[in-house]
Amino acid sequence: NTVLVNAASGKRIRLLSMFLMSNGTGTVFIQNDSTSATNLLGPVFLAANVGFVLPLNQYGWLQTSTSILLNLSSSTINSMGGCLSYIQTS
């Protein structure tokens, strides 16, 4: 599990855009929290040196519950990188 965006009290995290690149094969989930692990997106199947892109969506691709962090869970991937943009909403 990797925390993408920490929770803020009384706020939701809305994902506007994202890209990921992996050096290996595996499966990725974007989750509402890291403990309860409710999947908001996925599974996304990544191959070595192949990326995954969510282009800019001004309305957002997904949103967490109030006061909950945005998490990435991956399996069997040694290393990955990427970038995301988000806003916090009430």
Biopython code that builds the backbone (N, CA, C, O; Angstrom):
import numpy as np
from Bio.PDB.StructureBuilder import StructureBuilder

atoms = [
    (1, "ASN", "N", (0.830, -1.195, 0.000)),
    (1, "ASN", "CA", (0.000, 0.000, 0.000)),
    (1, "ASN", "C", (0.866, 1.247, 0.000)),
    (1, "ASN", "O", (1.884, 1.319, 0.688)),
    (2, "THR", "N", (0.442, 2.227, -0.785)),
    (2, "THR", "CA", (1.130, 3.510, -0.841)),
    (2, "THR", "C", (0.096, 4.615, -0.736)),
    (2, "THR", "O", (-0.834, 4.672, -1.540)),
    (3, "VAL", "N", (0.247, 5.483, 0.235)),
    (3, "VAL", "CA", (-0.656, 6.623, 0.378)),
    (3, "VAL", "C", (-0.330, 7.621, -0.722)),
    (3, "VAL", "O", (0.801, 8.095, -0.825)),
    (4, "LEU", "N", (-1.329, 7.939, -1.547)),
    (4, "LEU", "CA", (-1.137, 8.916, -2.613)),
    (4, "LEU", "C", (-1.404, 10.332, -2.105)),
    (4, "LEU", "O", (-0.648, 11.258, -2.398)),
    (5, "VAL", "N", (-2.496, 10.492, -1.336)),
    (5, "VAL", "CA", (-2.856, 11.795, -0.765)),
    (5, "VAL", "C", (-3.376, 11.550, 0.644)),
    (5, "VAL", "O", (-4.280, 10.739, 0.846)),
    (6, "ASN", "N", (-2.809, 12.246, 1.611)),
    (6, "ASN", "CA", (-3.261, 12.117, 2.998)),
    (6, "ASN", "C", (-4.652, 12.712, 3.179)),
    (6, "ASN", "O", (-5.053, 13.632, 2.465)),
    (7, "ALA", "N", (-5.367, 12.174, 4.136)),
    (7, "ALA", "CA", (-6.706, 12.651, 4.463)),
    (7, "ALA", "C", (-6.644, 14.042, 5.079)),
    (7, "ALA", "O", (-5.672, 14.401, 5.744)),
    (8, "ALA", "N", (-7.694, 14.814, 4.848)),
    (8, "ALA", "CA", (-7.870, 16.112, 5.500)),
    (8, "ALA", "C", (-9.244, 16.103, 6.153)),
    (8, "ALA", "O", (-10.228, 15.708, 5.527)),
    (9, "SER", "N", (-9.314, 16.524, 7.376)),
    (9, "SER", "CA", (-10.551, 16.483, 8.143)),
    (9, "SER", "C", (-11.688, 17.217, 7.421)),
    (9, "SER", "O", (-11.555, 18.385, 7.055)),
    (10, "GLY", "N", (-12.798, 16.514, 7.225)),
    (10, "GLY", "CA", (-13.977, 17.104, 6.604)),
    (10, "GLY", "C", (-13.904, 17.282, 5.102)),
    (10, "GLY", "O", (-14.811, 17.865, 4.508)),
    (11, "LYS", "N", (-12.842, 16.792, 4.472)),
    (11, "LYS", "CA", (-12.647, 16.973, 3.028)),
    (11, "LYS", "C", (-12.638, 15.624, 2.306)),
    (11, "LYS", "O", (-12.295, 14.591, 2.882)),
    (12, "ARG", "N", (-13.023, 15.664, 1.035)),
    (12, "ARG", "CA", (-12.918, 14.521, 0.136)),
    (12, "ARG", "C", (-11.787, 14.812, -0.850)),
    (12, "ARG", "O", (-11.495, 15.971, -1.143)),
    (13, "ILE", "N", (-11.163, 13.770, -1.353)),
    (13, "ILE", "CA", (-10.113, 13.915, -2.360)),
    (13, "ILE", "C", (-10.713, 13.501, -3.696)),
    (13, "ILE", "O", (-11.198, 12.379, -3.841)),
    (14, "ARG", "N", (-10.680, 14.404, -4.671)),
    (14, "ARG", "CA", (-11.192, 14.113, -6.010)),
    (14, "ARG", "C", (-10.016, 14.053, -6.983)),
    (14, "ARG", "O", (-9.309, 15.041, -7.181)),
    (15, "LEU", "N", (-9.820, 12.884, -7.582)),
    (15, "LEU", "CA", (-8.718, 12.659, -8.515)),
    (15, "LEU", "C", (-9.076, 13.237, -9.876)),
    (15, "LEU", "O", (-10.076, 12.843, -10.475)),
    (16, "LEU", "N", (-8.255, 14.181, -10.374)),
    (16, "LEU", "CA", (-8.507, 14.846, -11.649)),
    (16, "LEU", "C", (-7.716, 14.235, -12.794)),
    (16, "LEU", "O", (-8.226, 14.155, -13.911)),
    (17, "SER", "N", (-6.496, 13.806, -12.550)),
    (17, "SER", "CA", (-5.676, 13.172, -13.585)),
    (17, "SER", "C", (-4.594, 12.334, -12.918)),
    (17, "SER", "O", (-4.265, 12.521, -11.747)),
    (18, "MET", "N", (-4.046, 11.393, -13.709)),
    (18, "MET", "CA", (-3.022, 10.502, -13.144)),
    (18, "MET", "C", (-2.312, 9.752, -14.261)),
    (18, "MET", "O", (-2.914, 9.414, -15.280)),
    (19, "PHE", "N", (-1.022, 9.497, -14.055)),
    (19, "PHE", "CA", (-0.349, 8.519, -14.900)),
    (19, "PHE", "C", (0.568, 7.678, -14.030)),
    (19, "PHE", "O", (1.106, 8.152, -13.030)),
    (20, "LEU", "N", (0.737, 6.428, -14.424)),
    (20, "LEU", "CA", (1.627, 5.486, -13.742)),
    (20, "LEU", "C", (2.498, 4.790, -14.770)),
    (20, "LEU", "O", (2.052, 4.520, -15.885)),
    (21, "MET", "N", (3.728, 4.500, -14.407)),
    (21, "MET", "CA", (4.634, 3.720, -15.238)),
    (21, "MET", "C", (5.281, 2.689, -14.331)),
    (21, "MET", "O", (5.722, 3.009, -13.228)),
    (22, "SER", "N", (5.337, 1.454, -14.801)),
    (22, "SER", "CA", (5.849, 0.354, -13.997)),
    (22, "SER", "C", (7.049, -0.292, -14.681)),
    (22, "SER", "O", (7.123, -0.335, -15.909)),
    (23, "ASN", "N", (7.999, -0.799, -13.871)),
    (23, "ASN", "CA", (9.129, -1.518, -14.462)),
    (23, "ASN", "C", (8.851, -3.023, -14.538)),
    (23, "ASN", "O", (9.692, -3.781, -15.020)),
    (24, "GLY", "N", (7.695, -3.451, -14.074)),
    (24, "GLY", "CA", (7.342, -4.869, -14.094)),
    (24, "GLY", "C", (5.859, -5.057, -14.320)),
    (24, "GLY", "O", (5.115, -4.092, -14.494)),
    (25, "THR", "N", (5.444, -6.297, -14.316)),
    (25, "THR", "CA", (4.047, -6.634, -14.532)),
    (25, "THR", "C", (3.327, -6.729, -13.206)),
    (25, "THR", "O", (3.893, -7.219, -12.229)),
    (26, "GLY", "N", (2.086, -6.269, -13.154)),
    (26, "GLY", "CA", (1.324, -6.365, -11.919)),
    (26, "GLY", "C", (-0.035, -5.721, -12.041)),
    (26, "GLY", "O", (-0.437, -5.265, -13.111)),
    (27, "THR", "N", (-0.730, -5.692, -10.930)),
    (27, "THR", "CA", (-2.079, -5.164, -10.852)),
    (27, "THR", "C", (-2.109, -4.017, -9.846)),
    (27, "THR", "O", (-1.486, -4.090, -8.787)),
    (28, "VAL", "N", (-2.835, -2.969, -10.189)),
    (28, "VAL", "CA", (-2.934, -1.787, -9.350)),
    (28, "VAL", "C", (-4.406, -1.491, -9.059)),
    (28, "VAL", "O", (-5.266, -1.648, -9.926)),
    (29, "PHE", "N", (-4.679, -1.064, -7.836)),
    (29, "PHE", "CA", (-5.998, -0.592, -7.420)),
    (29, "PHE", "C", (-5.830, 0.782, -6.785)),
    (29, "PHE", "O", (-4.877, 1.007, -6.039)),
    (30, "ILE", "N", (-6.744, 1.698, -7.074)),
    (30, "ILE", "CA", (-6.815, 2.964, -6.358)),
    (30, "ILE", "C", (-7.922, 2.784, -5.330)),
    (30, "ILE", "O", (-9.029, 2.356, -5.659)),
    (31, "GLN", "N", (-7.609, 3.116, -4.080)),
    (31, "GLN", "CA", (-8.519, 2.778, -2.988)),
    (31, "GLN", "C", (-8.891, 3.969, -2.121)),
    (31, "GLN", "O", (-8.143, 4.939, -1.995)),
    (32, "ASN", "N", (-10.068, 3.859, -1.531)),
    (32, "ASN", "CA", (-10.597, 4.779, -0.541)),
    (32, "ASN", "C", (-10.092, 4.269, 0.807)),
    (32, "ASN", "O", (-10.727, 3.408, 1.415)),
    (33, "ASP", "N", (-8.976, 4.781, 1.273)),
    (33, "ASP", "CA", (-8.363, 4.349, 2.534)),
    (33, "ASP", "C", (-7.415, 3.177, 2.293)),
    (33, "ASP", "O", (-7.514, 2.492, 1.276)),
    (34, "SER", "N", (-6.512, 2.955, 3.218)),
    (34, "SER", "CA", (-5.574, 1.831, 3.124)),
    (34, "SER", "C", (-5.957, 0.710, 4.079)),
    (34, "SER", "O", (-5.469, -0.410, 3.931)),
    (35, "THR", "N", (-6.818, 0.982, 5.053)),
    (35, "THR", "CA", (-7.218, -0.025, 6.024)),
    (35, "THR", "C", (-8.425, -0.817, 5.540)),
    (35, "THR", "O", (-8.377, -2.045, 5.460)),
    (36, "SER", "N", (-9.508, -0.114, 5.217)),
    (36, "SER", "CA", (-10.703, -0.810, 4.732)),
    (36, "SER", "C", (-10.559, -1.203, 3.270)),
    (36, "SER", "O", (-11.228, -2.128, 2.810)),
    (37, "ALA", "N", (-9.695, -0.510, 2.535)),
    (37, "ALA", "CA", (-9.327, -0.852, 1.160)),
    (37, "ALA", "C", (-10.521, -1.037, 0.225)),
    (37, "ALA", "O", (-10.632, -2.063, -0.446)),
    (38, "THR", "N", (-11.405, -0.055, 0.180)),
    (38, "THR", "CA", (-12.500, -0.069, -0.782)),
    (38, "THR", "C", (-11.963, 0.393, -2.131)),
    (38, "THR", "O", (-11.461, 1.511, -2.245)),
    (39, "ASN", "N", (-12.063, -0.451, -3.150)),
    (39, "ASN", "CA", (-11.536, -0.106, -4.468)),
    (39, "ASN", "C", (-12.402, 0.934, -5.154)),
    (39, "ASN", "O", (-13.614, 0.763, -5.283)),
    (40, "LEU", "N", (-11.765, 2.019, -5.595)),
    (40, "LEU", "CA", (-12.436, 3.048, -6.379)),
    (40, "LEU", "C", (-12.145, 2.869, -7.862)),
    (40, "LEU", "O", (-12.938, 3.278, -8.710)),
    (41, "LEU", "N", (-11.007, 2.258, -8.173)),
    (41, "LEU", "CA", (-10.582, 2.026, -9.550)),
    (41, "LEU", "C", (-9.733, 0.772, -9.592)),
    (41, "LEU", "O", (-8.869, 0.572, -8.738)),
    (42, "GLY", "N", (-9.970, -0.056, -10.563)),
    (42, "GLY", "CA", (-9.151, -1.240, -10.738)),
    (42, "GLY", "C", (-9.974, -2.501, -10.689)),
    (42, "GLY", "O", (-11.146, -2.490, -10.313)),
    (43, "PRO", "N", (-9.346, -3.576, -11.074)),
    (43, "PRO", "CA", (-7.908, -3.675, -11.270)),
    (43, "PRO", "C", (-7.441, -3.042, -12.579)),
    (43, "PRO", "O", (-8.125, -3.105, -13.600)),
    (44, "VAL", "N", (-6.266, -2.436, -12.519)),
    (44, "VAL", "CA", (-5.562, -1.937, -13.689)),
    (44, "VAL", "C", (-4.359, -2.849, -13.864)),
    (44, "VAL", "O", (-3.524, -2.967, -12.967)),
    (45, "PHE", "N", (-4.274, -3.491, -15.015)),
    (45, "PHE", "CA", (-3.196, -4.441, -15.277)),
    (45, "PHE", "C", (-2.065, -3.723, -16.001)),
    (45, "PHE", "O", (-2.250, -3.212, -17.106)),
    (46, "LEU", "N", (-0.896, -3.688, -15.375)),
    (46, "LEU", "CA", (0.265, -3.015, -15.949)),
    (46, "LEU", "C", (1.268, -4.031, -16.461)),
    (46, "LEU", "O", (1.490, -5.068, -15.836)),
    (47, "ALA", "N", (1.866, -3.731, -17.589)),
    (47, "ALA", "CA", (2.957, -4.532, -18.138)),
    (47, "ALA", "C", (4.238, -3.730, -17.987)),
    (47, "ALA", "O", (4.197, -2.510, -17.821)),
    (48, "ALA", "N", (5.365, -4.403, -18.043)),
    (48, "ALA", "CA", (6.660, -3.736, -17.875)),
    (48, "ALA", "C", (6.830, -2.616, -18.898)),
    (48, "ALA", "O", (6.639, -2.818, -20.097)),
    (49, "ASN", "N", (7.188, -1.444, -18.408)),
    (49, "ASN", "CA", (7.470, -0.263, -19.220)),
    (49, "ASN", "C", (6.290, 0.194, -20.070)),
    (49, "ASN", "O", (6.467, 0.800, -21.127)),
    (50, "VAL", "N", (5.093, -0.102, -19.595)),
    (50, "VAL", "CA", (3.875, 0.367, -20.254)),
    (50, "VAL", "C", (3.098, 1.203, -19.239)),
    (50, "VAL", "O", (2.934, 0.788, -18.092)),
    (51, "GLY", "N", (2.628, 2.354, -19.646)),
    (51, "GLY", "CA", (1.972, 3.258, -18.729)),
    (51, "GLY", "C", (0.462, 3.141, -18.697)),
    (51, "GLY", "O", (-0.151, 2.468, -19.526)),
    (52, "PHE", "N", (-0.118, 3.810, -17.722)),
    (52, "PHE", "CA", (-1.557, 3.917, -17.544)),
    (52, "PHE", "C", (-1.860, 5.394, -17.344)),
    (52, "PHE", "O", (-1.216, 6.052, -16.526)),
    (53, "VAL", "N", (-2.838, 5.926, -18.085)),
    (53, "VAL", "CA", (-3.127, 7.360, -18.029)),
    (53, "VAL", "C", (-4.616, 7.603, -17.819)),
    (53, "VAL", "O", (-5.458, 7.007, -18.490)),
    (54, "LEU", "N", (-4.922, 8.483, -16.882)),
    (54, "LEU", "CA", (-6.246, 9.090, -16.754)),
    (54, "LEU", "C", (-6.035, 10.559, -17.110)),
    (54, "LEU", "O", (-5.498, 11.311, -16.297)),
    (55, "PRO", "N", (-6.445, 10.988, -18.311)),
    (55, "PRO", "CA", (-6.223, 12.382, -18.690)),
    (55, "PRO", "C", (-7.047, 13.324, -17.823)),
    (55, "PRO", "O", (-7.949, 12.892, -17.105)),
    (56, "LEU", "N", (-6.735, 14.590, -17.895)),
    (56, "LEU", "CA", (-7.417, 15.583, -17.080)),
    (56, "LEU", "C", (-8.928, 15.519, -17.294)),
    (56, "LEU", "O", (-9.420, 15.593, -18.420)),
    (57, "ASN", "N", (-9.642, 15.378, -16.187)),
    (57, "ASN", "CA", (-11.099, 15.402, -16.168)),
    (57, "ASN", "C", (-11.475, 16.443, -15.123)),
    (57, "ASN", "O", (-11.320, 16.199, -13.926)),
    (58, "GLN", "N", (-11.960, 17.582, -15.552)),
    (58, "GLN", "CA", (-12.240, 18.679, -14.614)),
    (58, "GLN", "C", (-13.284, 18.324, -13.567)),
    (58, "GLN", "O", (-13.356, 18.971, -12.522)),
    (59, "TYR", "N", (-14.097, 17.301, -13.834)),
    (59, "TYR", "CA", (-15.112, 16.862, -12.870)),
    (59, "TYR", "C", (-14.608, 15.745, -11.964)),
    (59, "TYR", "O", (-15.254, 15.406, -10.972)),
    (60, "GLY", "N", (-13.466, 15.179, -12.302)),
    (60, "GLY", "CA", (-12.859, 14.132, -11.494)),
    (60, "GLY", "C", (-13.211, 12.730, -11.959)),
    (60, "GLY", "O", (-14.313, 12.479, -12.448)),
    (61, "TRP", "N", (-12.274, 11.837, -11.801)),
    (61, "TRP", "CA", (-12.458, 10.426, -12.142)),
    (61, "TRP", "C", (-13.078, 9.645, -10.993)),
    (61, "TRP", "O", (-13.868, 8.725, -11.205)),
    (62, "LEU", "N", (-12.713, 10.020, -9.787)),
    (62, "LEU", "CA", (-13.207, 9.331, -8.597)),
    (62, "LEU", "C", (-13.021, 10.242, -7.407)),
    (62, "LEU", "O", (-12.341, 11.265, -7.487)),
    (63, "GLN", "N", (-13.633, 9.857, -6.302)),
    (63, "GLN", "CA", (-13.580, 10.687, -5.100)),
    (63, "GLN", "C", (-13.636, 9.800, -3.863)),
    (63, "GLN", "O", (-14.371, 8.814, -3.825)),
    (64, "THR", "N", (-12.859, 10.161, -2.863)),
    (64, "THR", "CA", (-12.876, 9.416, -1.601)),
    (64, "THR", "C", (-14.068, 9.843, -0.756)),
    (64, "THR", "O", (-14.757, 10.813, -1.074)),
    (65, "SER", "N", (-14.295, 9.121, 0.301)),
    (65, "SER", "CA", (-15.267, 9.530, 1.307)),
    (65, "SER", "C", (-14.667, 10.678, 2.120)),
    (65, "SER", "O", (-13.472, 10.953, 2.014)),
    (66, "THR", "N", (-15.477, 11.337, 2.916)),
    (66, "THR", "CA", (-15.024, 12.464, 3.734)),
    (66, "THR", "C", (-13.986, 12.009, 4.763)),
    (66, "THR", "O", (-14.163, 10.990, 5.430)),
    (67, "SER", "N", (-12.906, 12.776, 4.878)),
    (67, "SER", "CA", (-11.823, 12.557, 5.846)),
    (67, "SER", "C", (-11.089, 11.230, 5.644)),
    (67, "SER", "O", (-10.582, 10.650, 6.605)),
    (68, "ILE", "N", (-11.029, 10.748, 4.396)),
    (68, "ILE", "CA", (-10.372, 9.469, 4.075)),
    (68, "ILE", "C", (-9.260, 9.723, 3.062)),
    (68, "ILE", "O", (-9.418, 10.525, 2.142)),
    (69, "LEU", "N", (-8.133, 9.031, 3.239)),
    (69, "LEU", "CA", (-7.000, 9.192, 2.328)),
    (69, "LEU", "C", (-7.214, 8.447, 1.016)),
    (69, "LEU", "O", (-8.086, 7.584, 0.916)),
    (70, "LEU", "N", (-6.403, 8.792, 0.004)),
    (70, "LEU", "CA", (-6.396, 8.114, -1.296)),
    (70, "LEU", "C", (-5.187, 7.202, -1.326)),
    (70, "LEU", "O", (-4.064, 7.646, -1.087)),
    (71, "ASN", "N", (-5.409, 5.935, -1.617)),
    (71, "ASN", "CA", (-4.378, 4.904, -1.509)),
    (71, "ASN", "C", (-4.175, 4.176, -2.833)),
    (71, "ASN", "O", (-5.105, 4.051, -3.630)),
    (72, "LEU", "N", (-2.957, 3.699, -3.062)),
    (72, "LEU", "CA", (-2.651, 2.850, -4.201)),
    (72, "LEU", "C", (-2.169, 1.512, -3.667)),
    (72, "LEU", "O", (-1.264, 1.455, -2.834)),
    (73, "SER", "N", (-2.770, 0.449, -4.145)),
    (73, "SER", "CA", (-2.357, -0.900, -3.773)),
    (73, "SER", "C", (-1.858, -1.600, -5.027)),
    (73, "SER", "O", (-2.528, -1.568, -6.060)),
    (74, "SER", "N", (-0.691, -2.230, -4.953)),
    (74, "SER", "CA", (-0.136, -2.908, -6.122)),
    (74, "SER", "C", (0.363, -4.291, -5.743)),
    (74, "SER", "O", (0.717, -4.557, -4.594)),
    (75, "SER", "N", (0.381, -5.167, -6.746)),
    (75, "SER", "CA", (0.878, -6.521, -6.533)),
    (75, "SER", "C", (2.020, -6.811, -7.491)),
    (75, "SER", "O", (1.960, -6.449, -8.666)),
    (76, "THR", "N", (3.026, -7.443, -7.007)),
    (76, "THR", "CA", (4.168, -7.961, -7.778)),
    (76, "THR", "C", (4.866, -6.945, -8.668)),
    (76, "THR", "O", (5.445, -7.322, -9.687)),
    (77, "ILE", "N", (4.827, -5.676, -8.312)),
    (77, "ILE", "CA", (5.543, -4.653, -9.076)),
    (77, "ILE", "C", (6.708, -4.178, -8.222)),
    (77, "ILE", "O", (6.519, -3.734, -7.090)),
    (78, "ASN", "N", (7.916, -4.275, -8.772)),
    (78, "ASN", "CA", (9.106, -3.876, -8.022)),
    (78, "ASN", "C", (9.202, -2.367, -7.851)),
    (78, "ASN", "O", (9.535, -1.872, -6.775)),
    (79, "SER", "N", (8.909, -1.651, -8.916)),
    (79, "SER", "CA", (9.059, -0.203, -8.868)),
    (79, "SER", "C", (8.093, 0.447, -9.851)),
    (79, "SER", "O", (7.852, -0.069, -10.942)),
    (80, "MET", "N", (7.548, 1.587, -9.445)),
    (80, "MET", "CA", (6.697, 2.347, -10.358)),
    (80, "MET", "C", (6.798, 3.816, -9.999)),
    (80, "MET", "O", (7.190, 4.178, -8.890)),
    (81, "GLY", "N", (6.443, 4.640, -10.942)),
    (81, "GLY", "CA", (6.440, 6.072, -10.730)),
    (81, "GLY", "C", (5.243, 6.673, -11.424)),
    (81, "GLY", "O", (4.540, 5.993, -12.172)),
    (82, "GLY", "N", (5.012, 7.940, -11.179)),
    (82, "GLY", "CA", (3.887, 8.592, -11.815)),
    (82, "GLY", "C", (3.624, 9.959, -11.235)),
    (82, "GLY", "O", (4.448, 10.525, -10.517)),
    (83, "CYS", "N", (2.470, 10.473, -11.559)),
    (83, "CYS", "CA", (2.081, 11.805, -11.138)),
    (83, "CYS", "C", (0.561, 11.852, -11.092)),
    (83, "CYS", "O", (-0.109, 11.121, -11.823)),
    (84, "LEU", "N", (0.017, 12.711, -10.234)),
    (84, "LEU", "CA", (-1.428, 12.880, -10.186)),
    (84, "LEU", "C", (-1.771, 14.314, -9.843)),
    (84, "LEU", "O", (-0.960, 15.047, -9.279)),
    (85, "SER", "N", (-2.983, 14.700, -10.193)),
    (85, "SER", "CA", (-3.511, 15.997, -9.749)),
    (85, "SER", "C", (-4.862, 15.745, -9.105)),
    (85, "SER", "O", (-5.615, 14.864, -9.519)),
    (86, "TYR", "N", (-5.153, 16.544, -8.077)),
    (86, "TYR", "CA", (-6.375, 16.355, -7.321)),
    (86, "TYR", "C", (-6.824, 17.677, -6.708)),
    (86, "TYR", "O", (-6.072, 18.651, -6.664)),
    (87, "ILE", "N", (-8.056, 17.686, -6.242)),
    (87, "ILE", "CA", (-8.544, 18.799, -5.441)),
    (87, "ILE", "C", (-9.200, 18.225, -4.206)),
    (87, "ILE", "O", (-9.571, 17.052, -4.183)),
    (88, "GLN", "N", (-9.347, 19.046, -3.175)),
    (88, "GLN", "CA", (-10.087, 18.645, -1.975)),
    (88, "GLN", "C", (-11.414, 19.381, -1.997)),
    (88, "GLN", "O", (-11.469, 20.586, -2.246)),
    (89, "THR", "N", (-12.495, 18.634, -1.731)),
    (89, "THR", "CA", (-13.833, 19.201, -1.743)),
    (89, "THR", "C", (-14.521, 18.936, -0.409)),
    (89, "THR", "O", (-14.081, 18.090, 0.370)),
    (90, "SER", "N", (-15.579, 19.647, -0.159)),
    (90, "SER", "CA", (-16.352, 19.448, 1.074)),
    (90, "SER", "C", (-17.280, 18.276, 0.943)),
    (90, "SER", "O", (-18.010, 17.958, 1.883)),
]
sb = StructureBuilder()
sb.init_structure("model")
sb.init_model(0)
sb.init_chain("A")
sb.init_seg("    ")
for serial, (resi, resn, name, xyz) in enumerate(atoms, 1):
    if name == "N":
        sb.init_residue(resn, " ", resi, " ")
    sb.init_atom(name, np.array(xyz, "f"), 0.0, 1.0, " ", f" {name:<3s}", serial, name[0])
structure = sb.get_structure()
